[in-house]
Amino acid sequence: MHSRTLVMAATLGLMSCARQVPASAPPTSTGPRAVRLLLDTPAQETHTLTALREDVEVDATEGERTPRVVTTGQTPTLSLNGNRARLYGDAKGTLGIAVDNFLLLEVLDAQGKVSRRATVGFTEAVHMGPEIVDSVGRRAFTFEAGEVDITHLLPESAPFQVRATALDTWGVGRVSDVYLLLAPDRRADDDDLRGQ
């Protein structure tokens, strides 16, 4: 009888430990993850770029209103998991990016439908049908490492993909390597430490 009591006590102890862990723990922030979005594409004269992005129109003071495609790329399915999403020129998050003229970023939901759009780079207003596409960051050809933060474009908890198209309207078109880096917000950690 004594051994039955010990077995029962051990079983109850294991069951009570198991109850302390929720059946479905909420997703936690993972370590940094870098995904290549675009491959470095050397400068090419605009007139040599044959593919057009005909659903896009640019208020161009010089050059063409319908931009030409320099290159395009798309991430696999990702989740934000509480991270920030910024653009870099390398997987380590140390280099900036360069684009001539601009990137069109499109966020796709789980069904592959575009849910948000934005531009990054040196361009006038960009139109897609009746929509004027918002610009992220300053109007420039080059950006510092992590300067372009696209977290606000992405869903907090739903899966997504990001498609990037480098577009050009005049002169030459080019783009550096572009990586999407998902990582915890270092600035928030620094602010927390300053408050101590």
C-alpha atoms as a printed R data frame, in Angstrom:
    type eleno elety resid chain resno      x      y       z
1   ATOM     1    CA   MET     A     1  0.000  0.000   0.000
2   ATOM     2    CA   HIS     A     2  2.874  2.265   0.703
3   ATOM     3    CA   SER     A     3  4.217  1.850  -2.874
4   ATOM     4    CA   ARG     A     4  0.770  2.707  -4.318
5   ATOM     5    CA   THR     A     5  0.742  5.918  -2.330
6   ATOM     6    CA   LEU     A     6  4.172  6.855  -3.673
7   ATOM     7    CA   VAL     A     7  3.158  6.113  -7.282
8   ATOM     8    CA   MET     A     8 -0.050  8.121  -6.896
9   ATOM     9    CA   ALA     A     9  1.811 11.053  -5.327
10  ATOM    10    CA   ALA     A    10  4.402 11.017  -8.117
11  ATOM    11    CA   THR     A    11  1.671 10.906 -10.776
12  ATOM    12    CA   LEU     A    12 -0.206 13.809  -9.191
13  ATOM    13    CA   GLY     A    13  3.062 15.757  -8.926
14  ATOM    14    CA   LEU     A    14  3.801 15.259 -12.634
15  ATOM    15    CA   MET     A    15  0.260 16.243 -13.583
16  ATOM    16    CA   SER     A    16  0.452 19.442 -11.549
17  ATOM    17    CA   CYS     A    17  3.758 20.353 -13.269
18  ATOM    18    CA   ALA     A    18  2.221 19.751 -16.671
19  ATOM    19    CA   ARG     A    19 -0.701 22.048 -15.835
20  ATOM    20    CA   GLN     A    20  1.677 24.952 -15.221
21  ATOM    21    CA   VAL     A    21  2.605 25.082 -18.937
22  ATOM    22    CA   PRO     A    22 -0.205 26.402 -21.150
23  ATOM    23    CA   ALA     A    23 -1.412 23.985 -23.835
24  ATOM    24    CA   SER     A    24 -0.671 26.520 -26.584
25  ATOM    25    CA   ALA     A    25  1.995 28.972 -25.571
26  ATOM    26    CA   PRO     A    26  1.829 32.306 -27.413
27  ATOM    27    CA   PRO     A    27  4.501 32.846 -30.058
28  ATOM    28    CA   THR     A    28  7.606 34.445 -28.676
29  ATOM    29    CA   SER     A    29 10.062 36.740 -30.375
30  ATOM    30    CA   THR     A    30 12.733 34.763 -32.162
31  ATOM    31    CA   GLY     A    31 16.274 35.842 -32.824
32  ATOM    32    CA   PRO     A    32 17.117 38.035 -35.803
33  ATOM    33    CA   ARG     A    33 16.217 36.606 -39.196
34  ATOM    34    CA   ALA     A    34 17.562 37.999 -42.472
35  ATOM    35    CA   VAL     A    35 15.898 37.227 -45.797
36  ATOM    36    CA   ARG     A    36 17.339 38.397 -49.115
37  ATOM    37    CA   LEU     A    37 14.724 40.446 -50.914
38  ATOM    38    CA   LEU     A    38 16.710 41.672 -53.952
39  ATOM    39    CA   LEU     A    39 20.002 40.673 -55.521
40  ATOM    40    CA   ASP     A    40 22.538 43.372 -56.401
41  ATOM    41    CA   THR     A    41 21.854 44.485 -59.978
42  ATOM    42    CA   PRO     A    42 24.515 46.681 -61.628
43  ATOM    43    CA   ALA     A    43 23.549 49.919 -63.375
44  ATOM    44    CA   GLN     A    44 21.853 49.540 -66.761
45  ATOM    45    CA   GLU     A    45 20.647 52.273 -69.058
46  ATOM    46    CA   THR     A    46 16.899 52.711 -68.724
47  ATOM    47    CA   HIS     A    47 16.138 52.108 -72.400
48  ATOM    48    CA   THR     A    48 17.769 48.634 -72.172
49  ATOM    49    CA   LEU     A    49 15.293 47.509 -69.488
50  ATOM    50    CA   THR     A    50 12.507 45.887 -71.497
51  ATOM    51    CA   ALA     A    51  9.983 44.834 -68.815
52  ATOM    52    CA   LEU     A    52  7.442 47.518 -67.846
53  ATOM    53    CA   ARG     A    53  5.342 47.735 -64.706
54  ATOM    54    CA   GLU     A    54  2.225 48.893 -66.544
55  ATOM    55    CA   ASP     A    55 -0.021 49.064 -63.469
56  ATOM    56    CA   VAL     A    56  2.241 51.788 -62.016
57  ATOM    57    CA   GLU     A    57  2.342 55.436 -63.096
58  ATOM    58    CA   VAL     A    58  4.853 57.989 -61.853
59  ATOM    59    CA   ASP     A    59  4.427 61.778 -61.793
60  ATOM    60    CA   ALA     A    60  7.750 62.185 -63.595
61  ATOM    61    CA   THR     A    61  9.127 65.608 -64.468
62  ATOM    62    CA   GLU     A    62 11.823 63.859 -66.536
63  ATOM    63    CA   GLY     A    63 11.763 60.405 -68.074
64  ATOM    64    CA   GLU     A    64  8.953 57.926 -68.437
65  ATOM    65    CA   ARG     A    65  5.685 57.788 -66.538
66  ATOM    66    CA   THR     A    66  5.510 53.988 -66.769
67  ATOM    67    CA   PRO     A    67  8.540 52.624 -64.893
68  ATOM    68    CA   ARG     A    68 10.788 49.854 -66.153
69  ATOM    69    CA   VAL     A    69 11.623 46.804 -64.028
70  ATOM    70    CA   VAL     A    70 15.242 46.530 -62.884
71  ATOM    71    CA   THR     A    71 14.657 43.351 -60.854
72  ATOM    72    CA   THR     A    72 12.116 41.775 -58.523
73  ATOM    73    CA   GLY     A    73 12.165 39.435 -55.540
74  ATOM    74    CA   GLN     A    74  9.870 37.998 -52.896
75  ATOM    75    CA   THR     A    75 10.342 36.598 -49.394
76  ATOM    76    CA   PRO     A    76  9.034 33.240 -48.235
77  ATOM    77    CA   THR     A    77  6.095 33.338 -45.812
78  ATOM    78    CA   LEU     A    78  7.158 35.125 -42.618
79  ATOM    79    CA   SER     A    79  5.696 36.217 -39.289
80  ATOM    80    CA   LEU     A    80  6.635 39.349 -37.389
81  ATOM    81    CA   ASN     A    81  6.516 37.715 -33.914
82  ATOM    82    CA   GLY     A    82  7.005 41.040 -32.138
83  ATOM    83    CA   ASN     A    83 10.109 41.986 -34.158
84  ATOM    84    CA   ARG     A    84 10.867 45.141 -36.137
85  ATOM    85    CA   ALA     A    85 11.301 44.847 -39.918
86  ATOM    86    CA   ARG     A    86 14.019 46.970 -41.504
87  ATOM    87    CA   LEU     A    87 15.912 46.993 -44.797
88  ATOM    88    CA   TYR     A    88 19.677 46.414 -44.993
89  ATOM    89    CA   GLY     A    89 22.295 45.784 -47.647
90  ATOM    90    CA   ASP     A    90 23.575 42.582 -46.034
91  ATOM    91    CA   ALA     A    91 22.386 39.691 -43.870
92  ATOM    92    CA   LYS     A    92 24.380 40.922 -40.840
93  ATOM    93    CA   GLY     A    93 22.540 44.249 -40.755
94  ATOM    94    CA   THR     A    94 25.647 46.404 -41.192
95  ATOM    95    CA   LEU     A    95 25.261 47.868 -44.707
96  ATOM    96    CA   GLY     A    96 22.825 50.361 -46.174
97  ATOM    97    CA   ILE     A    97 20.912 50.040 -49.445
98  ATOM    98    CA   ALA     A    98 20.945 51.922 -52.750
99  ATOM    99    CA   VAL     A    99 18.274 52.083 -55.468
100 ATOM   100    CA   ASP     A   100 17.814 54.085 -58.676
101 ATOM   101    CA   ASN     A   101 15.014 55.122 -58.913
102 ATOM   102    CA   PHE     A   102 12.811 53.373 -56.347
103 ATOM   103    CA   LEU     A   103 11.511 50.176 -54.779
104 ATOM   104    CA   LEU     A   104  7.849 49.234 -54.874
105 ATOM   105    CA   LEU     A   105  7.163 47.126 -51.775
106 ATOM   106    CA   GLU     A   106  4.006 45.003 -51.737
107 ATOM   107    CA   VAL     A   107  2.833 43.064 -48.672
108 ATOM   108    CA   LEU     A   108  0.930 39.879 -49.505
109 ATOM   109    CA   ASP     A   109 -1.416 38.064 -47.125
110 ATOM   110    CA   ALA     A   110 -1.688 34.273 -46.711
111 ATOM   111    CA   GLN     A   111 -3.875 34.050 -49.840
112 ATOM   112    CA   GLY     A   112 -1.337 35.973 -51.942
113 ATOM   113    CA   LYS     A   113 -3.460 39.137 -52.114
114 ATOM   114    CA   VAL     A   114 -1.683 42.504 -51.824
115 ATOM   115    CA   SER     A   115 -2.741 44.130 -48.551
116 ATOM   116    CA   ARG     A   116 -0.341 47.126 -48.372
117 ATOM   117    CA   ARG     A   117  2.040 48.981 -50.680
118 ATOM   118    CA   ALA     A   118  4.802 51.547 -50.253
119 ATOM   119    CA   THR     A   119  7.695 53.048 -52.179
120 ATOM   120    CA   VAL     A   120 11.283 53.611 -51.078
121 ATOM   121    CA   GLY     A   121 13.679 55.783 -53.040
122 ATOM   122    CA   PHE     A   122 13.916 58.810 -55.282
123 ATOM   123    CA   THR     A   123 10.586 59.354 -57.018
124 ATOM   124    CA   GLU     A   124  7.702 61.712 -57.498
125 ATOM   125    CA   ALA     A   125  4.198 60.532 -56.558
126 ATOM   126    CA   VAL     A   126  3.477 56.929 -57.575
127 ATOM   127    CA   HIS     A   127 -0.044 55.927 -58.630
128 ATOM   128    CA   MET     A   128 -1.634 52.485 -58.916
129 ATOM   129    CA   GLY     A   129 -5.092 53.044 -60.361
130 ATOM   130    CA   PRO     A   130 -6.808 55.620 -58.143
131 ATOM   131    CA   GLU     A   131 -4.412 54.926 -55.237
132 ATOM   132    CA   ILE     A   132 -1.400 57.124 -54.475
133 ATOM   133    CA   VAL     A   133  1.219 54.827 -52.969
134 ATOM   134    CA   ASP     A   134  2.733 56.043 -49.689
135 ATOM   135    CA   SER     A   135  6.459 56.640 -49.493
136 ATOM   136    CA   VAL     A   136  8.566 55.220 -46.642
137 ATOM   137    CA   GLY     A   137 11.535 57.277 -45.544
138 ATOM   138    CA   ARG     A   138 13.165 60.229 -47.205
139 ATOM   139    CA   ARG     A   139 13.421 60.844 -50.943
140 ATOM   140    CA   ALA     A   140 16.913 59.531 -51.731
141 ATOM   141    CA   PHE     A   141 18.984 57.062 -53.746
142 ATOM   142    CA   THR     A   142 20.862 55.667 -50.710
143 ATOM   143    CA   PHE     A   143 19.822 54.767 -47.180
144 ATOM   144    CA   GLU     A   144 21.805 53.931 -44.057
145 ATOM   145    CA   ALA     A   145 21.688 50.440 -42.547
146 ATOM   146    CA   GLY     A   146 18.246 49.911 -41.011
147 ATOM   147    CA   GLU     A   147 17.077 53.435 -41.844
148 ATOM   148    CA   VAL     A   148 14.052 52.108 -43.729
149 ATOM   149    CA   ASP     A   149 11.645 50.588 -41.188
150 ATOM   150    CA   ILE     A   150  8.635 48.855 -42.754
151 ATOM   151    CA   THR     A   151  7.190 47.312 -39.571
152 ATOM   152    CA   HIS     A   152  4.042 49.466 -39.823
153 ATOM   153    CA   LEU     A   153  3.230 47.905 -43.216
154 ATOM   154    CA   LEU     A   154  3.210 44.343 -41.858
155 ATOM   155    CA   PRO     A   155  0.510 42.477 -39.931
156 ATOM   156    CA   GLU     A   156  1.349 41.963 -36.243
157 ATOM   157    CA   SER     A   157  0.256 38.344 -36.009
158 ATOM   158    CA   ALA     A   158 -0.777 37.049 -39.458
159 ATOM   159    CA   PRO     A   159  1.668 35.454 -41.906
160 ATOM   160    CA   PHE     A   160  2.831 37.583 -44.830
161 ATOM   161    CA   GLN     A   161  5.244 37.828 -47.737
162 ATOM   162    CA   VAL     A   162  6.991 40.934 -49.042
163 ATOM   163    CA   ARG     A   163  7.507 41.431 -52.768
164 ATOM   164    CA   ALA     A   164  9.973 44.098 -53.888
165 ATOM   165    CA   THR     A   165 10.334 45.474 -57.386
166 ATOM   166    CA   ALA     A   166 13.165 47.861 -58.243
167 ATOM   167    CA   LEU     A   167 11.822 50.345 -60.805
168 ATOM   168    CA   ASP     A   168 13.469 52.983 -62.974
169 ATOM   169    CA   THR     A   169 12.074 55.899 -64.988
170 ATOM   170    CA   TRP     A   170 15.090 57.729 -66.407
171 ATOM   171    CA   GLY     A   171 18.866 57.505 -66.940
172 ATOM   172    CA   VAL     A   172 20.091 54.271 -65.373
173 ATOM   173    CA   GLY     A   173 18.441 51.707 -63.130
174 ATOM   174    CA   ARG     A   174 20.218 49.769 -60.403
175 ATOM   175    CA   VAL     A   175 19.763 48.328 -56.927
176 ATOM   176    CA   SER     A   176 22.111 46.965 -54.266
177 ATOM   177    CA   ASP     A   177 21.496 43.766 -52.341
178 ATOM   178    CA   VAL     A   178 18.417 44.319 -50.177
179 ATOM   179    CA   TYR     A   179 17.712 42.203 -47.115
180 ATOM   180    CA   LEU     A   180 14.653 42.257 -44.894
181 ATOM   181    CA   LEU     A   181 15.874 41.807 -41.326
182 ATOM   182    CA   LEU     A   182 13.382 40.827 -38.635
183 ATOM   183    CA   ALA     A   183 14.876 41.532 -35.214
184 ATOM   184    CA   PRO     A   184 13.891 42.826 -31.771
185 ATOM   185    CA   ASP     A   185 13.878 46.600 -31.473
186 ATOM   186    CA   ARG     A   186 17.315 47.502 -30.077
187 ATOM   187    CA   ARG     A   187 16.284 51.114 -29.567
188 ATOM   188    CA   ALA     A   188 13.458 50.077 -27.223
189 ATOM   189    CA   ASP     A   189 15.959 48.012 -25.189
190 ATOM   190    CA   ASP     A   190 18.304 51.014 -24.990
191 ATOM   191    CA   ASP     A   191 15.427 53.241 -23.839
192 ATOM   192    CA   ASP     A   192 14.517 50.705 -21.134
193 ATOM   193    CA   LEU     A   193 18.106 50.688 -19.870
194 ATOM   194    CA   ARG     A   194 18.256 54.492 -19.783
195 ATOM   195    CA   GLY     A   195 15.197 54.557 -17.536
196 ATOM   196    CA   GLN     A   196 16.927 52.460 -14.858
